[in-house]
Amino acid sequence: MKITRDRHESSRSYGWIALALFAIMVALLGGSSRADAVQITVLRPMAALFLIPALYFLTKDRLAPVRTPAMLLGALAICMAIQLIPFPAGIWQALPGRGPVEAAGAQLGMGDLWRPISMVPTRGYNALLSLLVPIGALLLFAAMGVRRMVPFLILIGLGAANALLGILQVVAGRGSPLFFYEITNYGSAVGFFANHNHSAVFAAMTLLMIAYVMTSAALAITRPWQRLLLGSLYLLVLLAALIGGSRAGLLTTILAIGASAFLFWNAWRSRWSEPKWERAALAISPIWLIGIAAAGLVAIVAIFAAFDRIPALARVTEAGTFEDLRWSLLPTLREMVITYGLLGAGFGSFEEVYHIHEPASLMVPSYVNQAHNDLAQLIIEGGLPALVILCAFLVWLVRSLRDIMRMGSDRLAKLAFWLTTFTIIMFASLFDYPLRTPLFQAIAVWLVAILAVERARLISPD
């Protein structure tokens, strides 16, 4: 009993180190969604190694708050595994959309082979192994039993480092060695990611997290130097978001700034019960801080523009071939959803299966490796089972937000933060694929875990 208690106390005291190391590992190796990125050959074995301390420190009580997200991840893994089980020819040939595979097999004299549901099994195995990162992130979070502040600070630190790296990438230009991936948006502020859209969306989420931590009474950020540091990081991340040139990033940043303004206003409003001299300080300080910060930000952006170090800025107002292609994809995606919507074409198979349906009018130099609409791609690859898992998660999410709204203190601030956070993720996923990068998966999983723990504490304070 004493050994167990000591083990739990040790994980609470030093668990932040394990979480920080995991975050650094995923940041350096998990910014690309590509199945052929060389970094994943190192990332996945290392993520598996983190399962050792996670399973060692994990207990039933610590798993309880995140049980539902863990079960949904497990259900997703089971769906992926089932898609890889070979079935007799009569079964898989009866599935919609298998005509081209059947015809090719018949020409090669292999029409009677047993085949899995997945039309590209190698990509299916890759997709199944990719779950090592989100599963490791969730179990490690649960096992360490750290305070809510710890993952927030780690994510904020990660977001600030991502922003700083993105700014340096813009300053250094296209030939800089600061870009981690061979296929990336050279010259843009991609940070730890391969795609500037994903980096910009993460920047917007970081802005929101900083505002929430600064204004939450429960997280106890009260010392002046702490507020000054977080305020400085807010400006740094905002600058990176502005020079990133991502349309999705610009829209999500505007949403994050609006939610941040509400959080600061709500915190300021709640403090009018404090002594008069403190109210005066609160009334004056933000005006000066905002004015100085805005002037400094405008000056920095002007310097960047003067030296032509914002090559991606034109993309905010100019349409490109690939941006137009995304809208042209919709009829093809609709056709694929109808064809494979029952059991799916196989997780990870979209790029190859798309070639079967690709119209001649969309054959352009820019190739399509993702649907740029994660809802459509989820149905195409996973079919009805994947859609059921998504709906189950959304039900859990709505119930969690409802419980926070009903029982929590400072309910409006919490609801605004969580609602905006998941709105940003869902909006970005409708036009891109951030959740297909291991880094974004880990970020999203930790945010879901924080919400789950917060909900559990409201329901059972003891």
C-alpha positions as CSV (number, residue, x, y, z in Angstrom):
1,M,0.0,0.0,0.0
2,K,2.8,2.4,0.9
3,I,4.6,1.5,-2.4
4,T,1.5,2.4,-4.3
5,R,1.1,5.7,-2.5
6,D,4.7,6.6,-3.0
7,R,4.4,5.8,-6.7
8,H,1.3,8.1,-7.0
9,E,3.0,10.9,-5.2
10,S,6.1,10.6,-7.4
11,S,4.0,10.8,-10.5
12,R,2.2,13.9,-9.2
13,S,5.5,15.6,-8.4
14,Y,7.5,14.7,-11.5
15,G,4.7,13.8,-14.0
16,W,5.1,17.2,-15.7
17,I,8.6,16.1,-16.8
18,A,7.1,13.0,-18.6
19,L,4.4,15.2,-20.2
20,A,6.9,17.8,-21.3
21,L,9.3,15.2,-22.8
22,F,6.4,13.6,-24.7
23,A,5.3,17.1,-26.0
24,I,8.9,17.9,-27.1
25,M,9.2,14.5,-28.9
26,V,5.9,14.9,-30.8
27,A,6.7,18.5,-31.6
28,L,10.0,17.6,-33.2
29,L,8.8,14.5,-35.0
30,G,5.1,14.7,-35.5
31,G,4.3,17.7,-37.5
32,S,3.5,16.0,-40.8
33,S,0.4,14.0,-41.8
34,R,2.2,12.1,-44.6
35,A,2.5,8.4,-44.3
36,D,6.0,8.5,-45.9
37,A,7.5,11.1,-43.6
38,V,10.7,9.7,-42.3
39,Q,10.2,11.2,-38.8
40,I,7.4,8.7,-38.0
41,T,9.9,5.8,-38.0
42,V,11.3,7.3,-34.9
43,L,8.2,8.9,-33.5
44,R,6.1,5.8,-33.1
45,P,8.6,3.6,-31.3
46,M,9.3,6.5,-28.9
47,A,5.6,7.0,-28.3
48,A,5.3,3.3,-27.6
49,L,8.1,3.6,-25.0
50,F,6.1,6.3,-23.2
51,L,3.4,3.7,-22.7
52,I,5.7,2.0,-20.1
53,P,5.5,4.8,-17.5
54,A,1.9,5.4,-18.5
55,L,0.8,1.9,-17.7
56,Y,3.0,1.7,-14.6
57,F,1.5,4.7,-12.9
58,L,-2.1,4.3,-14.3
59,T,-4.8,3.3,-11.8
60,K,-8.5,2.8,-12.1
61,D,-9.2,6.0,-10.3
62,R,-7.0,8.0,-12.6
63,L,-8.4,6.4,-15.7
64,A,-12.0,7.1,-14.6
65,P,-12.3,10.7,-15.7
66,V,-11.0,9.9,-19.2
67,R,-12.7,6.6,-19.6
68,T,-15.1,7.7,-22.3
69,P,-12.4,9.3,-24.6
70,A,-10.2,6.2,-24.0
71,M,-13.1,3.9,-25.0
72,L,-13.7,5.9,-28.1
73,L,-10.1,5.7,-29.1
74,G,-10.2,1.9,-28.4
75,A,-13.3,1.6,-30.6
76,L,-11.5,3.5,-33.4
77,A,-8.6,1.1,-33.1
78,I,-10.9,-1.9,-33.3
79,C,-12.6,-0.5,-36.4
80,M,-9.2,-0.1,-38.1
81,A,-8.1,-3.6,-37.1
82,I,-11.4,-5.1,-38.5
83,Q,-10.8,-3.4,-41.8
84,L,-7.5,-5.3,-42.1
85,I,-9.0,-8.8,-41.6
86,P,-9.1,-10.8,-44.9
87,F,-12.5,-11.9,-46.0
88,P,-13.5,-14.5,-48.7
89,A,-13.8,-13.1,-52.2
90,G,-17.6,-13.4,-52.2
91,I,-17.8,-11.0,-49.3
92,W,-15.3,-8.3,-50.2
93,Q,-16.4,-8.3,-53.8
94,A,-20.0,-7.5,-52.7
95,L,-18.9,-4.3,-51.0
96,P,-19.6,-1.1,-52.9
97,G,-16.8,0.4,-54.9
98,R,-14.7,-2.8,-55.2
99,G,-15.4,-3.3,-58.9
100,P,-12.0,-1.9,-60.1
101,V,-10.1,-4.1,-57.6
102,E,-12.1,-7.2,-58.6
103,A,-11.5,-6.5,-62.3
104,A,-7.8,-6.0,-61.8
105,G,-7.6,-9.2,-59.8
106,A,-9.4,-11.1,-62.5
107,Q,-7.0,-9.9,-65.1
108,L,-4.1,-11.1,-63.0
109,G,-5.7,-14.5,-62.2
110,M,-6.2,-13.5,-58.5
111,G,-9.9,-12.9,-58.4
112,D,-10.5,-15.5,-55.7
113,L,-8.1,-14.1,-53.2
114,W,-9.2,-13.3,-49.7
115,R,-9.0,-9.5,-49.2
116,P,-9.7,-7.1,-46.3
117,I,-12.2,-4.3,-46.3
118,S,-9.4,-1.9,-46.7
119,M,-8.6,-1.3,-50.3
120,V,-5.0,-0.3,-49.4
121,P,-4.0,-2.5,-46.5
122,T,-0.5,-1.1,-46.1
123,R,-2.1,2.3,-45.4
124,G,-4.5,0.7,-43.0
125,Y,-1.6,-0.7,-41.0
126,N,0.0,2.7,-41.0
127,A,-3.2,4.3,-39.7
128,L,-3.5,1.7,-37.0
129,L,0.1,2.3,-35.8
130,S,-0.5,6.1,-35.9
131,L,-2.9,5.7,-32.9
132,L,0.2,5.1,-30.7
133,V,0.6,8.8,-30.4
134,P,-2.9,9.8,-29.3
135,I,-3.3,6.7,-27.1
136,G,0.1,7.4,-25.5
137,A,-0.8,11.0,-25.0
138,L,-4.1,10.2,-23.3
139,L,-2.8,7.4,-21.0
140,L,0.3,9.4,-20.0
141,F,-1.9,12.3,-19.1
142,A,-4.2,10.1,-17.0
143,A,-1.4,8.2,-15.3
144,M,0.6,11.2,-14.2
145,G,-2.3,12.8,-12.3
146,V,-0.9,16.3,-12.6
147,R,-2.9,19.5,-12.0
148,R,-4.8,21.0,-14.8
149,M,-2.3,23.9,-14.9
150,V,0.5,21.6,-16.0
151,P,-0.8,20.5,-19.4
152,F,-2.0,24.0,-20.1
153,L,1.4,25.5,-19.5
154,I,3.1,22.8,-21.6
155,L,0.7,23.4,-24.5
156,I,1.2,27.2,-24.1
157,G,5.0,26.7,-24.1
158,L,4.7,24.5,-27.1
159,G,2.6,27.1,-28.9
160,A,5.0,29.9,-28.1
161,A,7.9,27.8,-29.4
162,N,6.0,27.0,-32.5
163,A,5.3,30.7,-33.0
164,L,8.9,31.7,-32.5
165,L,10.1,29.1,-34.9
166,G,7.6,30.2,-37.4
167,I,8.8,33.8,-37.2
168,L,12.4,32.7,-37.6
169,Q,11.4,30.7,-40.7
170,V,9.8,33.7,-42.3
171,V,12.8,35.9,-41.5
172,A,15.3,33.3,-42.8
173,G,13.4,32.6,-46.0
174,R,12.8,29.6,-48.2
175,G,16.3,28.1,-48.0
176,S,16.4,28.0,-44.2
177,P,17.3,24.8,-42.5
178,L,14.6,25.6,-39.9
179,F,12.0,23.7,-42.0
180,F,11.7,20.2,-40.6
181,Y,10.0,18.5,-43.5
182,E,10.9,17.9,-47.2
183,I,7.4,18.6,-48.4
184,T,6.3,21.8,-46.6
185,N,5.2,25.4,-47.2
186,Y,8.7,26.9,-47.6
187,G,8.9,30.5,-46.8
188,S,5.8,30.4,-44.5
189,A,5.5,30.3,-40.8
190,V,4.9,26.5,-40.4
191,G,6.7,26.1,-37.0
192,F,6.8,22.5,-36.0
193,F,4.4,21.5,-38.7
194,A,4.7,20.8,-42.4
195,N,1.6,22.8,-43.2
196,H,1.2,26.5,-42.5
197,N,-2.6,26.1,-42.0
198,H,-2.0,23.6,-39.1
199,S,0.5,25.9,-37.5
200,A,-1.8,28.9,-37.7
201,V,-4.7,27.0,-36.2
202,F,-2.5,25.9,-33.3
203,A,-1.5,29.6,-32.9
204,A,-5.2,30.6,-32.6
205,M,-5.7,27.8,-30.0
206,T,-2.7,29.0,-28.1
207,L,-4.0,32.5,-27.9
208,L,-7.2,31.2,-26.4
209,M,-5.4,29.0,-23.9
210,I,-3.2,32.0,-22.7
211,A,-6.3,34.1,-22.2
212,Y,-8.1,31.4,-20.3
213,V,-5.1,30.7,-18.0
214,M,-4.7,34.4,-17.3
215,T,-8.3,35.0,-16.5
216,S,-9.2,31.7,-14.6
217,A,-9.3,32.1,-10.9
218,A,-9.1,28.3,-10.5
219,L,-5.7,28.2,-12.2
220,A,-4.3,30.9,-9.9
221,I,-2.1,33.0,-12.2
222,T,-1.9,36.1,-9.9
223,R,1.8,37.2,-9.7
224,P,2.6,40.2,-11.9
225,W,5.6,38.5,-13.6
226,Q,3.4,35.6,-14.5
227,R,0.9,37.8,-16.2
228,L,3.6,39.8,-17.9
229,L,5.2,36.6,-19.3
230,L,1.9,35.3,-20.5
231,G,1.0,38.6,-22.0
232,S,4.3,38.7,-23.9
233,L,3.7,35.2,-25.2
234,Y,0.2,36.2,-26.3
235,L,1.8,39.0,-28.5
236,L,4.4,36.6,-29.8
237,V,1.9,34.0,-30.9
238,L,-0.4,36.7,-32.3
239,L,2.4,38.1,-34.4
240,A,3.1,34.6,-35.8
241,A,-0.5,34.1,-36.6
242,L,-0.7,37.4,-38.5
243,I,2.3,36.8,-40.7
244,G,1.4,33.1,-41.4
245,G,-0.7,33.9,-44.4
246,S,-3.2,31.1,-43.7
247,R,-6.8,31.8,-44.5
248,A,-8.0,29.2,-41.9
249,G,-5.5,30.6,-39.5
250,L,-6.7,34.2,-40.0
251,L,-10.3,33.3,-39.4
252,T,-9.6,31.1,-36.4
253,T,-7.3,33.9,-35.0
254,I,-10.1,36.4,-35.3
255,L,-12.4,34.0,-33.4
256,A,-9.7,33.4,-30.7
257,I,-9.2,37.1,-30.3
258,G,-12.9,37.7,-29.9
259,A,-13.2,34.9,-27.3
260,S,-10.0,36.2,-25.5
261,A,-11.6,39.7,-25.3
262,F,-14.7,38.1,-23.7
263,L,-12.6,36.2,-21.2
264,F,-10.7,39.4,-20.2
265,W,-13.9,41.4,-20.0
266,N,-15.6,38.7,-17.9
267,A,-12.6,38.6,-15.5
268,W,-12.5,42.4,-15.2
269,R,-16.3,42.5,-14.6
270,S,-16.1,39.9,-11.8
271,R,-13.4,41.9,-9.9
272,W,-15.6,45.0,-9.3
273,S,-16.3,43.6,-5.8
274,E,-12.6,44.1,-4.9
275,P,-11.3,47.2,-3.0
276,K,-11.5,50.5,-4.8
277,W,-7.8,51.0,-5.3
278,E,-7.6,47.6,-7.0
279,R,-10.5,48.4,-9.2
280,A,-8.7,51.6,-10.3
281,A,-5.6,49.6,-11.2
282,L,-7.6,47.1,-13.1
283,A,-9.3,49.9,-15.0
284,I,-6.1,51.8,-16.0
285,S,-3.6,49.0,-16.6
286,P,-5.2,47.2,-19.4
287,I,-5.6,50.4,-21.5
288,W,-1.9,51.2,-21.3
289,L,-0.9,47.6,-21.9
290,I,-3.2,47.2,-24.9
291,G,-2.1,50.5,-26.4
292,I,1.6,49.7,-26.0
293,A,1.2,46.2,-27.3
294,A,-0.8,47.3,-30.3
295,A,1.7,49.9,-31.2
296,G,4.6,47.5,-30.9
297,L,2.8,44.8,-32.9
298,V,2.0,47.2,-35.8
299,A,5.7,48.4,-35.8
300,I,7.0,44.8,-36.0
301,V,4.6,43.8,-38.8
302,A,5.6,47.0,-40.7
303,I,9.3,46.0,-40.4
304,F,8.6,42.5,-41.7
305,A,6.6,43.9,-44.6
306,A,9.3,46.5,-45.4
307,F,11.9,43.8,-45.7
308,D,9.5,41.5,-47.8
309,R,9.6,38.8,-45.1
310,I,5.9,38.0,-45.3
311,P,5.8,35.9,-48.5
312,A,2.6,34.1,-47.5
313,L,0.6,37.3,-46.7
314,A,-0.7,37.6,-50.3
315,R,-2.4,34.2,-49.9
316,V,-4.9,35.8,-47.5
317,T,-6.4,37.9,-50.3
318,E,-5.4,36.0,-53.4
319,A,-6.9,32.7,-54.7
320,G,-4.6,30.0,-55.8
321,T,-5.1,26.9,-58.0
322,F,-5.1,24.5,-55.1
323,E,-7.6,26.7,-53.1
324,D,-9.9,26.6,-56.0
325,L,-9.4,22.9,-56.4
326,R,-10.7,22.3,-52.8
327,W,-14.1,23.6,-53.8
328,S,-14.0,21.6,-57.0
329,L,-13.4,18.5,-55.0
330,L,-16.8,18.6,-53.4
331,P,-18.8,16.7,-56.1
332,T,-16.1,14.0,-56.2
333,L,-16.1,13.7,-52.4
334,R,-19.9,13.4,-52.4
335,E,-19.7,10.5,-54.9
336,M,-17.0,8.8,-52.7
337,V,-19.1,9.3,-49.5
338,I,-22.1,7.6,-51.2
339,T,-19.9,4.8,-52.6
340,Y,-17.9,3.9,-49.5
341,G,-20.2,5.3,-46.7
342,L,-21.3,1.8,-45.4
343,L,-18.0,0.2,-44.2
344,G,-15.4,2.6,-45.7
345,A,-12.6,2.1,-48.2
346,G,-10.1,1.7,-45.4
347,F,-8.4,4.2,-43.1
348,G,-5.5,5.9,-44.8
349,S,-6.6,4.8,-48.2
350,F,-8.0,8.1,-49.5
351,E,-5.1,9.1,-51.7
352,E,-5.1,5.9,-53.7
353,V,-8.8,5.4,-53.8
354,Y,-9.3,9.0,-55.0
355,H,-7.5,8.1,-58.2
356,I,-10.4,5.8,-59.1
357,H,-12.9,8.7,-59.0
358,E,-10.6,11.6,-60.0
359,P,-12.2,13.4,-63.0
360,A,-10.0,14.5,-65.9
361,S,-10.9,18.2,-65.2
362,L,-9.2,18.0,-61.8
363,M,-5.9,16.6,-63.1
364,V,-3.6,19.5,-62.3
365,P,0.0,19.7,-61.2
366,S,-1.1,19.9,-57.5
367,Y,-2.0,16.4,-56.5
368,V,-4.6,15.5,-53.8
369,N,-3.4,13.4,-50.9
370,Q,-6.2,14.4,-48.4
371,A,-9.8,15.3,-48.8
372,H,-9.3,18.7,-47.1
373,N,-12.6,17.9,-45.4
374,D,-12.0,15.6,-42.4
375,L,-15.7,14.8,-42.0
376,A,-16.0,13.6,-45.6
377,Q,-12.7,11.7,-45.4
378,L,-13.7,10.0,-42.1
379,I,-16.8,8.6,-43.8
380,I,-15.0,7.7,-47.0
381,E,-12.3,5.8,-45.1
382,G,-14.2,4.5,-42.0
383,G,-17.7,4.3,-43.2
384,L,-20.7,4.2,-40.8
385,P,-18.8,2.7,-37.9
386,A,-16.4,5.7,-37.8
387,L,-19.4,8.1,-38.1
388,V,-21.0,6.4,-35.1
389,I,-17.8,6.9,-33.1
390,L,-17.7,10.6,-34.0
391,C,-21.3,11.0,-33.0
392,A,-20.7,9.3,-29.7
393,F,-17.8,11.7,-29.1
394,L,-20.0,14.7,-29.9
395,V,-22.7,13.5,-27.5
396,W,-20.1,13.2,-24.8
397,L,-18.7,16.6,-25.6
398,V,-22.2,18.3,-25.5
399,R,-22.9,16.6,-22.1
400,S,-19.6,17.7,-20.7
401,L,-20.2,21.3,-21.7
402,R,-23.7,21.1,-20.3
403,D,-22.4,19.8,-16.9
404,I,-19.8,22.6,-16.8
405,M,-22.5,25.1,-17.6
406,R,-24.8,23.8,-14.9
407,M,-22.4,23.1,-12.0
408,G,-19.2,25.0,-12.4
409,S,-18.1,28.3,-11.0
410,D,-17.3,31.0,-13.6
411,R,-19.5,29.0,-15.9
412,L,-19.6,31.6,-18.8
413,A,-15.8,31.8,-19.0
414,K,-15.4,28.0,-19.1
415,L,-18.1,27.5,-21.6
416,A,-16.7,30.3,-23.9
417,F,-13.2,28.7,-23.7
418,W,-14.2,25.1,-24.4
419,L,-16.9,26.0,-27.0
420,T,-14.5,28.2,-28.9
421,T,-11.6,25.7,-28.7
422,F,-13.7,22.9,-30.2
423,T,-15.3,25.2,-32.7
424,I,-11.8,26.2,-34.0
425,I,-10.8,22.5,-34.3
426,M,-14.0,21.5,-36.1
427,F,-13.9,24.6,-38.4
428,A,-10.3,23.8,-39.4
429,S,-11.2,20.2,-40.0
430,L,-14.0,21.1,-42.4
431,F,-11.5,22.8,-44.7
432,D,-8.2,21.0,-43.9
433,Y,-6.8,18.1,-42.0
434,P,-5.0,19.3,-38.8
435,L,-6.1,16.2,-36.8
436,R,-4.2,13.9,-39.2
437,T,-0.8,15.2,-37.8
438,P,0.5,13.4,-34.7
439,L,1.3,16.7,-33.0
440,F,-2.2,18.1,-33.4
441,Q,-3.6,14.7,-32.3
442,A,-1.6,14.9,-29.1
443,I,-2.8,18.6,-28.5
444,A,-6.4,17.7,-29.1
445,V,-6.3,14.6,-26.9
446,W,-4.8,16.6,-24.0
447,L,-7.5,19.3,-24.3
448,V,-10.2,16.6,-24.3
449,A,-8.5,15.0,-21.3
450,I,-8.4,18.4,-19.4
451,L,-12.1,18.8,-20.2
452,A,-12.9,15.3,-18.9
453,V,-11.0,15.9,-15.7
454,E,-12.7,19.3,-15.2
455,R,-16.1,17.7,-15.7
456,A,-15.3,14.8,-13.3
457,R,-14.3,17.2,-10.6
458,L,-17.5,19.2,-10.9
459,I,-19.6,16.0,-10.8
460,S,-17.6,14.4,-7.9
461,P,-15.6,17.1,-6.1
462,D,-14.2,14.6,-3.6
